[in-house]
Amino acid sequence: MFGPECFQSTGTKTARHDKYEINRRKLLKEKRKELTDGFMRVREKHEINPVYGSIIKEYADYCDIERTQKQQQYNALIIIINHMDDVAADEDLVQSNFDQREILDKINELERDINEL
């Protein structure tokens, strides 16, 4: 209850959380690249051994599902941004603009992910 985290400011806690989130995203990106590289190696081996065909199909199906989910997230965030534009006139603009920037950052991230798939 009275550990060192009790004496940390909100900014310090937020910075620590941000650093954790950045590291988590970096690791996820590395894992995704490893998966893609592995898929490419399996696809090359498929020409030699047709047994790999089922693996390639499963991975292609996975990529389709992943792409569809990212596109749905992207579309939902666009709807939220449009709604926030409508509401922004009535509410605190500073907080609204901050929220919109966060959502736009997520939209850009999703766009990059969709393009990588």
C-alpha positions as CSV (number, residue, x, y, z in Angstrom):
1,M,0.0,0.0,0.0
2,F,2.9,2.4,0.8
3,G,5.4,1.1,-1.8
4,P,7.6,3.4,-3.9
5,E,4.8,3.7,-6.5
6,C,2.8,5.7,-4.0
7,F,5.3,8.5,-4.1
8,Q,5.4,8.7,-7.9
9,S,3.6,11.6,-9.7
10,T,0.9,10.9,-12.2
11,G,3.3,12.1,-14.9
12,T,5.9,9.5,-13.9
13,K,3.3,6.8,-13.8
14,T,2.1,7.9,-17.3
15,A,5.6,8.0,-18.7
16,R,6.3,4.5,-17.3
17,H,3.1,3.2,-18.8
18,D,3.9,4.9,-22.2
19,K,7.4,3.3,-22.2
20,Y,5.8,-0.1,-21.5
21,E,3.3,0.4,-24.3
22,I,6.1,1.5,-26.7
23,N,8.1,-1.6,-25.8
24,R,5.0,-3.9,-26.2
25,R,4.2,-2.5,-29.6
26,K,7.9,-2.9,-30.7
27,L,7.8,-6.5,-29.6
28,L,4.5,-7.1,-31.4
29,K,5.9,-5.6,-34.6
30,E,9.0,-7.8,-34.3
31,K,6.9,-10.9,-33.8
32,R,4.7,-10.0,-36.7
33,K,7.8,-9.6,-38.9
34,E,9.1,-13.0,-37.8
35,L,5.8,-14.6,-38.7
36,T,5.8,-13.0,-42.1
37,D,9.4,-14.0,-42.7
38,G,8.5,-17.6,-41.7
39,F,5.5,-17.5,-44.0
40,M,7.8,-16.5,-46.9
41,R,10.2,-19.3,-46.1
42,V,7.3,-21.8,-46.0
43,R,5.9,-20.5,-49.3
44,E,9.3,-21.0,-51.0
45,K,9.5,-24.5,-49.7
46,H,6.0,-25.2,-51.0
47,E,7.4,-25.2,-54.5
48,I,9.6,-28.1,-53.4
49,N,7.1,-29.9,-51.0
50,P,3.3,-29.4,-51.7
51,V,2.5,-30.5,-48.1
52,Y,3.2,-26.9,-47.1
53,G,0.1,-25.8,-49.0
54,S,-2.2,-26.2,-46.0
55,I,0.1,-24.0,-43.9
56,I,0.1,-21.3,-46.5
57,K,-3.7,-21.4,-46.7
58,E,-4.0,-21.1,-42.9
59,Y,-1.7,-18.2,-42.8
60,A,-3.4,-16.5,-45.7
61,D,-6.8,-17.0,-43.9
62,Y,-5.2,-15.5,-40.7
63,C,-4.0,-12.5,-42.6
64,D,-7.4,-12.0,-44.1
65,I,-9.1,-12.1,-40.7
66,E,-6.4,-9.7,-39.3
67,R,-6.9,-7.3,-42.2
68,T,-10.7,-7.4,-41.8
69,Q,-10.4,-6.7,-38.0
70,K,-8.0,-3.8,-38.6
71,Q,-10.3,-2.3,-41.3
72,Q,-13.3,-2.6,-39.0
73,Q,-11.3,-0.8,-36.2
74,Y,-10.2,1.9,-38.7
75,N,-13.8,2.4,-39.9
76,A,-15.1,2.6,-36.3
77,L,-12.5,5.2,-35.3
78,I,-13.4,7.3,-38.4
79,I,-17.0,7.3,-37.2
80,I,-15.9,8.4,-33.7
81,I,-13.7,11.2,-35.1
82,N,-16.6,12.5,-37.2
83,H,-18.9,12.4,-34.2
84,M,-16.3,14.2,-32.1
85,D,-16.1,16.9,-34.7
86,D,-19.9,17.4,-34.3
87,V,-19.7,17.4,-30.5
88,A,-16.6,19.5,-30.2
89,A,-18.5,22.7,-30.6
90,D,-20.4,22.0,-27.4
91,E,-17.6,20.7,-25.2
92,D,-14.2,21.6,-24.0
93,L,-12.2,22.0,-27.2
94,V,-8.8,21.3,-25.6
95,Q,-9.8,17.8,-24.3
96,S,-11.6,17.1,-27.5
97,N,-8.6,18.0,-29.6
98,F,-6.4,15.9,-27.4
99,D,-8.7,12.9,-27.8
100,Q,-8.9,13.4,-31.5
101,R,-5.1,13.4,-31.8
102,E,-5.0,10.1,-29.9
103,I,-7.6,8.5,-32.2
104,L,-5.9,9.9,-35.3
105,D,-2.6,8.3,-34.1
106,K,-4.4,5.0,-33.7
107,I,-5.9,5.4,-37.2
108,N,-2.5,6.0,-38.7
109,E,-1.2,2.9,-36.9
110,L,-4.0,0.8,-38.2
111,E,-3.4,2.1,-41.7
112,R,0.2,1.0,-41.5
113,D,-0.8,-2.4,-40.1
114,I,-3.3,-2.9,-42.9
115,N,-0.7,-2.0,-45.5
116,E,1.8,-4.4,-44.0
117,L,-0.7,-7.2,-44.2
